[in-house]
Every structure is written in C-alpha cells, then in structure tokens.
C-alpha cells in the first residue's frame, strides 16, 4: 500500500533519525601498534579488539593499525595523550626519559625469567599506573617480550668485543647499557630494524628472539647470544577521557577483555619463546649461551645501572625495588 506523501516523508525522516542514532551509538577507536600483524603482541591485541566488539555487540569498534602504519612507535604515546588516537600500544621503557620508573624492567639482570618479570610487574604496577594517570592515560594491560639477547656478526667472548660497534637501541636504558659496553647506541624502531641492518645503520642488536625473527636478523647477522638480560614489557594505554566517555557496561567489557588479554599474552609470550629461538636456528643463526666472561661483564653493568636507577628513582623506586626483592628473595 502506497503511503500518502506527508506520511511517506514522515516515515523517511523517522528512518533517517533511527540510522543516525544507530551510527552515533557506535563508538570507534583507532589503535596504533608498533609491531607487525604477525607478531604475537599484535595478534593478542587483535583478539582483545575482537573480544570488545563481541562483548559490546559492536557498540565499541577498535581498529588496530599494526607496524607503525598510523603512528610510529615513538609517536604513539603522544598521539593517545593528545586524542589523535584513542588507544595504543607502547613499550614502557621507551618513555624512560619521562620517569625512571618506566625504565625499571630494562635494568639488566634485575628480572630475567617470566616468574621474576611478573613479580616485578606486580611490585611496580600501581606506581606505573599512577605515573601514566598523571598524563591522562589509563593502563589497560601489559605483556612482556621474551628475554633479551645480543645479535652480532662475529663471536663475542667479552663486552670488549663490541667496543665501537653500532648497536640498535629501543630505549634510553638500552642505550645506557650499550654505552657501558663501550659500543655506540643507535635508536631504531622495530618496524625499521630490517632496513637498518641491511644498510649498515647498525651492525648488532639487543632484542628478543621474537624481534630477531620478525626482522629476519639472520639475513645480516650470524650470532645470537641468549644472555636473557631482561624481559621488557609493552603496555596498552587508553586516553582516560575517551574511556570515561563510555557507558559503564562498555567500560566493564573493555577492562574484562584487557584482563583476559594480559593473562593470554603472558602465557603466549612464554610459550613462543622456545619457538622463536628454534626459528633462528632453522635459519642458520648460531644460537649460543654467553661465555662466563661476557656474563660477568653484563652482570657488572647491570649492578651499576641498578645503582644509577635508584639515584634517579628515589624513595618510590626504592620501595618498588624492595617489594620486588622481597617477593623473589633476590
């Protein structure tokens, strides 16, 4: 039955209003991340976004922009703070110049296993959240990288073998360690590491087996020394105002999905560590433990950096470190 013209116009107007309301009811967030879509961190985040979508029945849509496509790694935190992106992933130690607490998990040989790394996160989380909160950022979850090793072109018997070598750094703390080894730190983000190795911008690397695999380090480097110096953590941050603008049910869905992502991410990181090392071996990298002399050199550097860190971190840092050491009796 054909409606009279006035009724037809009314029906169209009501339908338009309904569509407009439906569109406005859906919230869309952009989420820049620094690592490839196939990296376990990114895969975990994709599942987090999917869980949020499902739990909110599509009310909150998070679009993940992997591999620094939307913002480069060192731009993501500022973008989330400024609202250019609503949510994002960073490596915590990348912000170490802003506050010494952000450097804690990259102090060499302070926490070298998954158990110790989790204890360190539990001891420091409240303070880390407090620091980010002052910048208008809310911590949703954190996931560690596998233990860090040293990639090189030639064999390493002591830290002196790296004197003058240009080594890739991804945070101020890593740069300090490289300096103490007598080498030259060069800041290179993960997305640019393959090119940096190929062009000679750096000729060695301190990172995990995961990043070594992602960047195909075997194409330029021969050795991977599994020194297990530390387990740096990534953190997913959301702009606090954007989070507060969500209704309570959606907020709860986000925090539940975040808790699940953190538990899943820690488990995956530990499980994939062995797999990543095996991939390095399959691609003809020489995977070796550090020599006694190299380990001694690096532990000494770690002790020095711990003292330097405490001088900067003050009472807050001492309290966190004491709580951690008490929990692991280290």
C-alpha positions as a Markdown table, in Angstrom:
| # | Residue | x | y | z |
|---|---|---|---|---|
| 1 | Unk | 0.0 | 0.0 | 0.0 |
| 2 | Unk | 1.3 | 3.4 | -1.0 |
| 3 | Unk | 1.5 | 5.9 | 1.8 |
| 4 | Unk | 0.2 | 9.4 | 1.3 |
| 5 | Unk | 3.0 | 11.9 | 0.6 |
| 6 | Unk | 3.1 | 13.5 | 4.1 |
| 7 | Unk | 3.2 | 10.1 | 5.8 |
| 8 | Unk | 5.8 | 8.9 | 3.4 |
| 9 | Unk | 8.0 | 11.9 | 4.2 |
| 10 | Unk | 7.5 | 11.3 | 7.9 |
| 11 | Unk | 8.5 | 7.6 | 7.6 |
| 12 | Unk | 11.6 | 8.6 | 5.7 |
| 13 | Unk | 12.5 | 11.1 | 8.3 |
| 14 | Unk | 12.0 | 8.7 | 11.2 |
| 15 | Unk | 14.1 | 6.1 | 9.4 |
| 16 | Unk | 16.9 | 8.6 | 8.9 |
| 17 | Unk | 16.8 | 9.6 | 12.6 |
| 18 | Unk | 17.0 | 5.9 | 13.5 |
| 19 | Unk | 20.0 | 5.4 | 11.3 |
| 20 | Unk | 21.7 | 8.5 | 12.7 |
| 21 | Unk | 21.1 | 7.3 | 16.2 |
| 22 | Unk | 22.5 | 3.9 | 15.5 |
| 23 | Unk | 25.6 | 5.4 | 13.9 |
| 24 | Unk | 26.1 | 7.8 | 16.8 |
| 25 | Unk | 25.6 | 4.9 | 19.3 |
| 26 | Unk | 28.6 | 3.1 | 17.9 |
| 27 | Unk | 32.0 | 4.4 | 19.2 |
| 28 | Unk | 35.1 | 3.9 | 17.0 |
| 29 | Unk | 38.6 | 3.8 | 18.3 |
| 30 | Unk | 41.8 | 3.8 | 16.4 |
| 31 | Unk | 44.6 | 1.8 | 17.9 |
| 32 | Unk | 48.2 | 2.2 | 16.6 |
| 33 | Unk | 50.7 | -0.5 | 17.4 |
| 34 | Unk | 54.4 | -0.6 | 16.6 |
| 35 | Unk | 54.8 | -4.3 | 15.5 |
| 36 | Unk | 53.9 | -6.5 | 12.5 |
| 37 | Unk | 50.4 | -8.0 | 12.3 |
| 38 | Unk | 52.0 | -11.5 | 12.7 |
| 39 | Unk | 53.8 | -10.6 | 15.9 |
| 40 | Unk | 52.3 | -12.2 | 19.0 |
| 41 | Unk | 51.7 | -8.9 | 20.7 |
| 42 | Unk | 49.6 | -7.7 | 17.7 |
| 43 | Unk | 47.8 | -10.9 | 17.4 |
| 44 | Unk | 46.9 | -10.7 | 21.1 |
| 45 | Unk | 45.7 | -7.1 | 20.6 |
| 46 | Unk | 43.6 | -8.1 | 17.6 |
| 47 | Unk | 41.9 | -10.7 | 19.8 |
| 48 | Unk | 41.4 | -8.1 | 22.5 |
| 49 | Unk | 39.7 | -5.8 | 19.9 |
| 50 | Unk | 37.5 | -8.7 | 18.8 |
| 51 | Unk | 36.5 | -9.5 | 22.4 |
| 52 | Unk | 35.5 | -5.9 | 23.0 |
| 53 | Unk | 33.4 | -5.9 | 19.8 |
| 54 | Unk | 31.7 | -9.1 | 20.8 |
| 55 | Unk | 31.1 | -8.1 | 24.4 |
| 56 | Unk | 29.6 | -4.8 | 23.4 |
| 57 | Unk | 27.6 | -6.2 | 20.5 |
| 58 | Unk | 29.5 | -3.8 | 18.1 |
| 59 | Unk | 28.9 | -0.8 | 20.3 |
| 60 | Unk | 32.7 | -0.2 | 20.6 |
| 61 | Unk | 34.8 | -0.9 | 17.5 |
| 62 | Unk | 38.6 | -0.8 | 17.9 |
| 63 | Unk | 40.6 | -0.7 | 14.6 |
| 64 | Unk | 44.1 | -1.9 | 15.0 |
| 65 | Unk | 46.8 | -0.2 | 12.9 |
| 66 | Unk | 49.8 | -2.5 | 13.0 |
| 67 | Unk | 53.5 | -2.0 | 12.3 |
| 68 | Unk | 53.6 | 1.7 | 12.9 |
| 69 | Unk | 51.2 | 2.4 | 10.0 |
| 70 | Unk | 49.2 | 5.1 | 11.7 |
| 71 | Unk | 51.8 | 6.5 | 14.1 |
| 72 | Unk | 55.5 | 5.4 | 14.5 |
| 73 | Unk | 56.4 | 3.7 | 17.7 |
| 74 | Unk | 57.9 | 6.8 | 19.3 |
| 75 | Unk | 54.7 | 8.9 | 18.4 |
| 76 | Unk | 52.0 | 6.6 | 19.7 |
| 77 | Unk | 52.0 | 7.7 | 23.4 |
| 78 | Unk | 51.8 | 11.4 | 22.5 |
| 79 | Unk | 49.0 | 10.6 | 19.9 |
| 80 | Unk | 46.9 | 8.8 | 22.6 |
| 81 | Unk | 47.6 | 11.6 | 25.1 |
| 82 | Unk | 46.5 | 14.2 | 22.6 |
| 83 | Unk | 43.5 | 12.3 | 21.4 |
| 84 | Unk | 44.7 | 11.7 | 17.8 |
| 85 | Unk | 44.3 | 8.1 | 18.7 |
| 86 | Unk | 42.1 | 6.8 | 21.5 |
| 87 | Unk | 44.1 | 3.8 | 22.5 |
| 88 | Unk | 47.6 | 2.5 | 21.6 |
| 89 | Unk | 50.5 | 0.1 | 22.5 |
| 90 | Unk | 53.9 | 1.2 | 23.5 |
| 91 | Unk | 57.0 | -0.4 | 25.1 |
| 92 | Unk | 57.1 | 1.0 | 28.6 |
| 93 | Unk | 60.9 | 1.6 | 28.6 |
| 94 | Unk | 60.5 | 3.9 | 25.6 |
| 95 | Unk | 59.2 | 6.5 | 28.0 |
| 96 | Unk | 62.1 | 6.2 | 30.4 |
| 97 | Unk | 63.3 | 9.7 | 29.8 |
| 98 | Unk | 60.0 | 10.9 | 31.3 |
| 99 | Unk | 60.2 | 9.0 | 34.5 |
| 100 | Unk | 62.8 | 6.5 | 35.8 |
| 101 | Unk | 60.0 | 4.1 | 36.9 |
| 102 | Unk | 59.4 | 3.4 | 33.2 |
| 103 | Unk | 62.9 | 2.1 | 32.9 |
| 104 | Unk | 62.7 | -0.5 | 35.6 |
| 105 | Unk | 62.1 | -3.6 | 33.5 |
| 106 | Unk | 65.1 | -3.0 | 31.3 |
| 107 | Unk | 67.7 | -2.9 | 34.1 |
| 108 | Unk | 70.0 | -5.8 | 33.0 |
| 109 | Unk | 69.7 | -8.9 | 35.1 |
| 110 | Unk | 67.2 | -7.5 | 37.6 |
| 111 | Unk | 64.4 | -9.8 | 36.4 |
| 112 | Unk | 65.5 | -12.4 | 33.9 |
| 113 | Unk | 62.7 | -15.0 | 34.0 |
| 114 | Unk | 59.0 | -14.9 | 33.4 |
| 115 | Unk | 58.4 | -15.5 | 37.2 |
| 116 | Unk | 60.7 | -12.7 | 38.2 |
| 117 | Unk | 59.3 | -10.4 | 35.5 |
| 118 | Unk | 55.7 | -11.0 | 36.7 |
| 119 | Unk | 56.8 | -10.3 | 40.3 |
| 120 | Unk | 58.5 | -7.0 | 39.1 |
| 121 | Unk | 55.2 | -6.0 | 37.3 |
| 122 | Unk | 53.2 | -6.8 | 40.4 |
| 123 | Unk | 55.5 | -4.7 | 42.6 |
| 124 | Unk | 55.6 | -1.8 | 40.2 |
| 125 | Unk | 52.2 | -1.7 | 38.5 |
| 126 | Unk | 50.4 | 0.6 | 40.9 |
| 127 | Unk | 53.2 | 3.2 | 40.6 |
| 128 | Unk | 53.4 | 2.8 | 36.8 |
| 129 | Unk | 49.6 | 3.3 | 36.6 |
| 130 | Unk | 49.9 | 6.4 | 38.8 |
| 131 | Unk | 52.6 | 7.9 | 36.6 |
| 132 | Unk | 50.6 | 7.3 | 33.4 |
| 133 | Unk | 47.4 | 8.6 | 35.1 |
| 134 | Unk | 49.0 | 12.0 | 35.7 |
| 135 | Unk | 49.5 | 12.2 | 31.9 |
| 136 | Unk | 45.8 | 11.4 | 31.2 |
| 137 | Unk | 46.4 | 7.8 | 30.3 |
| 138 | Unk | 44.8 | 4.6 | 31.7 |
| 139 | Unk | 46.8 | 1.4 | 31.7 |
| 140 | Unk | 44.6 | -1.5 | 30.4 |
| 141 | Unk | 47.1 | -4.3 | 30.3 |
| 142 | Unk | 50.8 | -5.2 | 29.9 |
| 143 | Unk | 52.5 | -8.2 | 28.2 |
| 144 | Unk | 56.3 | -9.0 | 28.3 |
| 145 | Unk | 58.7 | -9.7 | 25.4 |
| 146 | Unk | 60.8 | -12.9 | 25.6 |
| 147 | Unk | 64.2 | -12.5 | 27.3 |
| 148 | Unk | 66.6 | -10.2 | 25.5 |
| 149 | Unk | 69.8 | -11.4 | 23.8 |
| 150 | Unk | 72.6 | -10.0 | 21.7 |
| 151 | Unk | 72.8 | -10.4 | 18.0 |
| 152 | Unk | 76.2 | -9.9 | 16.3 |
| 153 | Unk | 78.1 | -10.6 | 13.1 |
| 154 | Unk | 81.0 | -12.3 | 14.9 |
| 155 | Unk | 81.6 | -14.3 | 18.1 |
| 156 | Unk | 81.6 | -12.5 | 21.5 |
| 157 | Unk | 83.8 | -13.6 | 24.3 |
| 158 | Unk | 83.5 | -10.4 | 26.4 |
| 159 | Unk | 81.8 | -7.0 | 26.2 |
| 160 | Unk | 85.0 | -5.5 | 24.9 |
| 161 | Unk | 84.4 | -7.3 | 21.6 |
| 162 | Unk | 81.6 | -4.8 | 21.0 |
| 163 | Unk | 83.7 | -1.7 | 21.5 |
| 164 | Unk | 82.8 | 0.9 | 18.9 |
| 165 | Unk | 80.1 | -1.2 | 17.3 |
| 166 | Unk | 76.9 | 0.5 | 16.3 |
| 167 | Unk | 74.1 | -1.4 | 18.2 |
| 168 | Unk | 70.4 | -0.8 | 17.8 |
| 169 | Unk | 68.7 | 0.7 | 20.9 |
| 170 | Unk | 65.0 | 1.0 | 21.5 |
| 171 | Unk | 65.0 | 2.8 | 24.9 |
| 172 | Unk | 67.2 | 5.1 | 27.0 |
| 173 | Unk | 68.1 | 2.3 | 29.3 |
| 174 | Unk | 69.2 | 0.0 | 26.5 |
| 175 | Unk | 71.3 | 2.9 | 25.1 |
| 176 | Unk | 73.0 | 3.3 | 28.5 |
| 177 | Unk | 73.8 | -0.4 | 28.6 |
| 178 | Unk | 75.3 | -0.2 | 25.1 |
| 179 | Unk | 77.4 | 2.9 | 26.2 |
| 180 | Unk | 78.7 | 0.9 | 29.2 |
| 181 | Unk | 79.8 | -1.9 | 26.9 |
| 182 | Unk | 81.9 | 0.7 | 25.0 |
| 183 | Unk | 79.6 | 0.5 | 21.9 |
| 184 | Unk | 77.6 | 3.1 | 20.1 |
| 185 | Unk | 73.8 | 3.1 | 20.6 |
| 186 | Unk | 71.6 | 4.0 | 17.6 |
| 187 | Unk | 67.9 | 4.4 | 18.1 |
| 188 | Unk | 66.0 | 2.2 | 15.6 |
| 189 | Unk | 62.3 | 1.3 | 16.0 |
| 190 | Unk | 61.3 | -2.3 | 15.4 |
| 191 | Unk | 59.5 | -1.5 | 12.1 |
| 192 | Unk | 62.7 | -0.1 | 10.7 |
| 193 | Unk | 65.2 | -2.6 | 12.0 |
| 194 | Unk | 65.4 | -4.8 | 8.9 |
| 195 | Unk | 66.4 | -1.8 | 6.8 |
| 196 | Unk | 68.8 | -0.5 | 9.4 |
| 197 | Unk | 70.6 | -3.8 | 9.4 |
| 198 | Unk | 70.6 | -4.1 | 5.6 |
| 199 | Unk | 72.0 | -0.6 | 5.2 |
| 200 | Unk | 74.6 | -0.8 | 8.0 |
| 201 | Unk | 73.0 | 1.8 | 10.2 |
| 202 | Unk | 73.5 | -0.8 | 12.9 |
| 203 | Unk | 75.6 | -3.9 | 12.9 |
| 204 | Unk | 74.4 | -5.5 | 16.1 |
| 205 | Unk | 71.2 | -5.7 | 18.1 |
| 206 | Unk | 70.0 | -6.2 | 21.6 |
| 207 | Unk | 66.5 | -7.6 | 21.5 |
| 208 | Unk | 64.3 | -10.7 | 21.9 |
| 209 | Unk | 64.2 | -13.8 | 19.6 |
| 210 | Unk | 60.8 | -12.6 | 18.6 |
| 211 | Unk | 62.0 | -9.3 | 17.1 |
| 212 | Unk | 65.0 | -11.1 | 15.6 |
| 213 | Unk | 62.5 | -13.4 | 13.9 |
| 214 | Unk | 60.2 | -10.6 | 12.8 |
| 215 | Unk | 63.2 | -8.6 | 11.3 |
| 216 | Unk | 64.9 | -11.7 | 9.7 |
| 217 | Unk | 68.1 | -10.8 | 11.5 |
| 218 | Unk | 69.8 | -13.9 | 10.1 |
| 219 | Unk | 70.0 | -12.1 | 6.7 |
| 220 | Unk | 72.6 | -9.7 | 8.1 |
| 221 | Unk | 73.8 | -11.2 | 11.4 |
| 222 | Unk | 75.3 | -14.6 | 12.3 |
| 223 | Unk | 75.2 | -15.0 | 16.1 |
| 224 | Unk | 72.5 | -14.8 | 18.8 |
| 225 | Unk | 73.8 | -14.9 | 22.3 |
| 226 | Unk | 71.0 | -15.9 | 24.6 |
| 227 | Unk | 72.0 | -13.8 | 27.6 |
| 228 | Unk | 68.5 | -13.4 | 28.9 |
| 229 | Unk | 69.3 | -9.9 | 30.2 |
| 230 | Unk | 65.7 | -8.7 | 30.9 |
| 231 | Unk | 62.1 | -9.0 | 29.8 |
| 232 | Unk | 60.8 | -5.6 | 28.7 |
| 233 | Unk | 57.1 | -5.1 | 28.7 |
| 234 | Unk | 54.6 | -3.5 | 26.4 |
| 235 | Unk | 51.6 | -1.7 | 27.8 |
| 236 | Unk | 48.3 | -0.8 | 26.2 |
| 237 | Unk | 47.1 | 2.7 | 27.2 |
| 238 | Unk | 43.8 | 4.4 | 26.6 |
| 239 | Unk | 43.1 | 8.1 | 26.8 |
| 240 | Unk | 41.3 | 8.5 | 30.1 |
| 241 | Unk | 38.7 | 11.0 | 28.8 |
| 242 | Unk | 37.8 | 8.6 | 26.0 |
| 243 | Unk | 37.5 | 5.7 | 28.4 |
| 244 | Unk | 35.4 | 7.9 | 30.8 |
| 245 | Unk | 33.0 | 8.8 | 27.9 |
| 246 | Unk | 32.0 | 5.1 | 27.6 |
| 247 | Unk | 28.9 | 3.9 | 29.5 |
| 248 | Unk | 29.6 | 1.7 | 32.5 |
| 249 | Unk | 28.7 | -1.6 | 30.7 |
| 250 | Unk | 31.2 | -0.8 | 27.9 |
| 251 | Unk | 33.9 | 0.2 | 30.4 |
| 252 | Unk | 33.4 | -3.2 | 32.1 |
| 253 | Unk | 33.6 | -5.0 | 28.8 |
| 254 | Unk | 36.9 | -3.2 | 28.0 |
| 255 | Unk | 38.5 | -3.9 | 31.4 |
| 256 | Unk | 37.4 | -7.6 | 31.2 |
| 257 | Unk | 38.8 | -8.0 | 27.7 |
| 258 | Unk | 42.0 | -6.3 | 28.9 |
| 259 | Unk | 42.4 | -8.7 | 31.9 |
| 260 | Unk | 41.9 | -11.6 | 29.5 |
| 261 | Unk | 44.5 | -10.2 | 27.1 |
| 262 | Unk | 47.1 | -9.7 | 29.8 |
| 263 | Unk | 46.7 | -13.3 | 31.0 |
| 264 | Unk | 46.7 | -14.7 | 27.5 |
| 265 | Unk | 49.7 | -12.5 | 26.4 |
| 266 | Unk | 51.9 | -13.6 | 29.3 |
| 267 | Unk | 51.2 | -17.2 | 28.5 |
| 268 | Unk | 51.8 | -16.8 | 24.8 |
| 269 | Unk | 55.0 | -14.9 | 25.3 |
| 270 | Unk | 56.5 | -17.7 | 27.4 |
| 271 | Unk | 55.2 | -20.5 | 25.2 |
| 272 | Unk | 56.5 | -18.8 | 22.0 |
| 273 | Unk | 60.0 | -18.1 | 23.3 |
| 274 | Unk | 61.3 | -21.5 | 22.5 |
| 275 | Unk | 59.6 | -21.5 | 19.1 |
| 276 | Unk | 61.3 | -18.2 | 18.2 |
| 277 | Unk | 64.7 | -19.4 | 19.2 |
| 278 | Unk | 64.1 | -22.6 | 17.1 |
| 279 | Unk | 63.3 | -20.4 | 14.1 |
| 280 | Unk | 66.6 | -18.5 | 14.5 |
| 281 | Unk | 68.4 | -21.9 | 14.5 |
| 282 | Unk | 66.4 | -23.1 | 11.4 |
| 283 | Unk | 67.6 | -20.0 | 9.6 |
| 284 | Unk | 71.2 | -20.9 | 10.4 |
| 285 | Unk | 71.9 | -18.4 | 13.2 |
| 286 | Unk | 74.4 | -19.7 | 15.7 |
| 287 | Unk | 72.5 | -19.6 | 19.0 |
| 288 | Unk | 74.8 | -19.7 | 22.0 |
| 289 | Unk | 74.8 | -19.0 | 25.7 |
| 290 | Unk | 77.1 | -16.2 | 26.8 |
| 291 | Unk | 80.6 | -17.0 | 27.8 |
| 292 | Unk | 81.4 | -16.7 | 31.5 |
| 293 | Unk | 83.4 | -13.5 | 30.9 |
| 294 | Unk | 80.6 | -11.9 | 28.9 |
| 295 | Unk | 78.0 | -12.8 | 31.5 |
| 296 | Unk | 80.3 | -11.4 | 34.2 |
| 297 | Unk | 80.7 | -8.1 | 32.2 |
| 298 | Unk | 77.0 | -7.8 | 31.7 |
| 299 | Unk | 76.1 | -8.5 | 35.3 |
| 300 | Unk | 78.5 | -5.9 | 36.4 |
| 301 | Unk | 76.9 | -3.4 | 34.0 |
| 302 | Unk | 73.5 | -4.4 | 35.5 |
| 303 | Unk | 74.7 | -3.7 | 39.0 |
| 304 | Unk | 76.0 | -0.3 | 38.0 |
| 305 | Unk | 72.7 | 0.6 | 36.2 |
| 306 | Unk | 70.7 | -0.5 | 39.2 |
| 307 | Unk | 72.6 | 2.0 | 41.4 |
| 308 | Unk | 72.1 | 4.7 | 38.8 |
| 309 | Unk | 68.4 | 3.9 | 38.6 |
| 310 | Unk | 67.9 | 4.2 | 42.3 |
| 311 | Unk | 69.6 | 7.6 | 42.4 |
| 312 | Unk | 67.1 | 8.8 | 39.9 |
| 313 | Unk | 64.0 | 7.0 | 41.2 |
| 314 | Unk | 64.4 | 8.0 | 44.8 |
| 315 | Unk | 62.1 | 6.7 | 47.6 |
| 316 | Unk | 59.4 | 5.5 | 45.2 |
| 317 | Unk | 61.9 | 3.4 | 43.3 |
| 318 | Unk | 63.5 | 2.0 | 46.4 |
| 319 | Unk | 60.1 | 1.0 | 47.7 |
| 320 | Unk | 59.2 | -0.8 | 44.5 |
| 321 | Unk | 62.6 | -2.5 | 44.3 |
| 322 | Unk | 62.4 | -3.6 | 48.0 |
| 323 | Unk | 58.9 | -5.0 | 47.4 |
| 324 | Unk | 60.1 | -6.9 | 44.3 |
| 325 | Unk | 63.2 | -8.3 | 46.0 |
| 326 | Unk | 61.2 | -9.4 | 49.0 |
| 327 | Unk | 58.8 | -11.3 | 46.7 |
| 328 | Unk | 61.5 | -13.2 | 44.9 |
| 329 | Unk | 64.1 | -13.1 | 47.8 |
| 330 | Unk | 66.7 | -11.8 | 45.4 |
